[in-house]
Amino acid sequence: MNNLAQRTITGVLFVVLVVGCILYAPISFGTLFLAVSALTTYELGLLVNKRVAGANVNRPITMLGSAYLFLAVMAFCIDTAGSKVFIPYLLLLMYLFISELYLKKESPVLNWAYSMLSQLYVGLPFALLNVLAFHADVEAGEVSYNPILPLSIFIFLWLNDTGAYCFGSLLGKHRLFERISPKKSWEGSIGGGVVAIVVSFVLAYFFPFMSVPAWVGLALTVVVFGTWGDLTESLLKRQLGVKDSGNILPGHGGMLDRFDSALMAIPAAVVYLYALTWF
């Protein structure tokens, strides 16, 4: 019961923080996910250094890389900086490679691999949230902040998780991916997807800047890739031999545990929304 209460309180505070920061203002949105990106990258590096023999990821530099990439993409999206804003980030990536020539660490190739993984797996998806949040109006010559699109990603993910748990507990018989996540079932996954699709109709009604089919397609994209994101992090934890990625969130594990689905869903949502403009 104590663990359930702890999980409930942490979960409620987590949802309130994320929803509040996204809706309040661009500055609160940026501050929150800048911190989340940096902390998640640092957590991944800490986990790797503890669990992978010979690995010695430069956590401060990879953390700085993810934070800078988020700010650079944000500056580019709100049109306060051109493409040159990415040059320092490229130099930082080059430093991560070149520094291994001089540090004489045990496994430089492992350090390269996990350092680049931290940027591709964590830094880039959070940076792409800016693409969802900020939209340029060419005719008006200004950039607007639309909190609903980034918020909808998390709404779909949370409702999918809740629906999958409920339907899986009641009806789950066929394992979805037993080798990696024995508790997930096809029944739960389908049920979670149905819940997300139903909510997409609600969002389409209140926020008609996208059509109903577009909202439904976004929900499906988020559900499918969010499930793959969850499974990807489960595979990572199995490889590293841990149950939770960290303990920063009491009762919920670490930052990777809370944002695992989003790390796949965000890039997929960006690709999907760009694809809509091609037709």
WONORWO-V49830 format. One line per field, one symbol per residue. ss: DSSP state (h for helix, s for strand, l for the rest). psi: psi as a letter, one per 20 degrees, with the letter a starting at -180 (. if undefined). burial: + if it has 9 or more other ideal C-beta (glycine too) atoms within 8 Angstrom, else -. A space follows every 10 residues. Layout:
ss: ???
psi: ???
burial: ???
//
This chain:
ss: lhhhhhhhhh hhhhhhhhhh hhhhlhhhhh hhhhhhhhhh hhhhhhhhhh hlllllllhh hhhhhhhhhh hhhhhhhlll llhhhhhhhh hhhhhhhhlh hhhllllhhh hhhhhhhhhh hhhhhhhhhh hhhsssslll lsssslhhhh hhhhhhhhhh hhhhhhhhhh hlllssslll ssssshhhhh hhhhhhhhhh hhhhhhllll lhhhhhhhhh hhhhhhhhhh hhhhhhhhhh llllllllsl llslhhhhhh hhhhhhhhhh hhhhhhlll
psi: hghggggggg gghggggggg hghgqhhhgg gghggggghg gggggggghh iopipmpngh ghghgggggg hghghghjki qaiiiighgh hgghghghhi hiilrgmhhg ggghghghgg hgggghhihh hhhpppoggi krpqpnihgh hhghgggghg ggghgghhhh iohopgmhhg nhipqhgggg ghhgghgghh hghhghmkiq rghggghggg gggghgghgg hghggghghi kqgqiakhop iibahhhhjg hhhhhghhhg gghhhhii.
burial: -----+++++ +--++-++++ ++---+-+++ ++++-+++++ +++++++++- -+--+++++- ++++++++++ ++++++++-- ----++-++- -++-++--++ ------++-+ ++-++++++- ++++++++++ ++++--+--- --+-++++++ ++++++++++ ++++++++-- ++---+---- +--+++++++ +++++++-++ +-++------ ---+++++++ ++++++++++ +++++++--+ ---+++--+- ++++++++++ ++++++++++ -++--+---
//
